[in-house]
């Protein structure tokens, strides 16, 4: 397994819809199984978990594959998968915007933002610093408040003996 950095920060506020959805699923399960409320709880919880994991498995499959490939040290393949993830979420930005509801994903960063950061990290790992810089710069163009991209670009500038670019 690789020691490459993969980011997946969590927004604790985005976990609230997950708890609400779980509670509603349990209540619906109990409603449809009034004679056995424990069975209703189990069915509601199972329905919630099936939706939660199933939606992420389906909608974020390229992102998940990129993470797996990054962890294996297969950086060019990972970049390709992150690129596909970026293209998917660019095509359907509403899924990414409402990811805490659509996929029950409590990520603090959008999948597009994570894809750009992870493509930059993978490019750094294979020594393609110019491409890494381009990914981080694109991240900052799209998400000006991204502190990780800013920090990495500052480190890259310092390593190259330049003044920080941002």
Secondary structure as GFF3:
##gff-version 3
##sequence-region A 1 166
A	DSSP	three_ten_helix	12	15	.	.	.	ID=ss1
A	DSSP	alpha_helix	16	32	.	.	.	ID=ss2
A	DSSP	alpha_helix	37	59	.	.	.	ID=ss3
A	DSSP	alpha_helix	61	71	.	.	.	ID=ss4
A	DSSP	alpha_helix	75	91	.	.	.	ID=ss5
A	DSSP	alpha_helix	93	97	.	.	.	ID=ss6
A	DSSP	alpha_helix	99	102	.	.	.	ID=ss7
A	DSSP	alpha_helix	111	125	.	.	.	ID=ss8
A	DSSP	alpha_helix	129	142	.	.	.	ID=ss9
A	DSSP	alpha_helix	147	159	.	.	.	ID=ss10
###
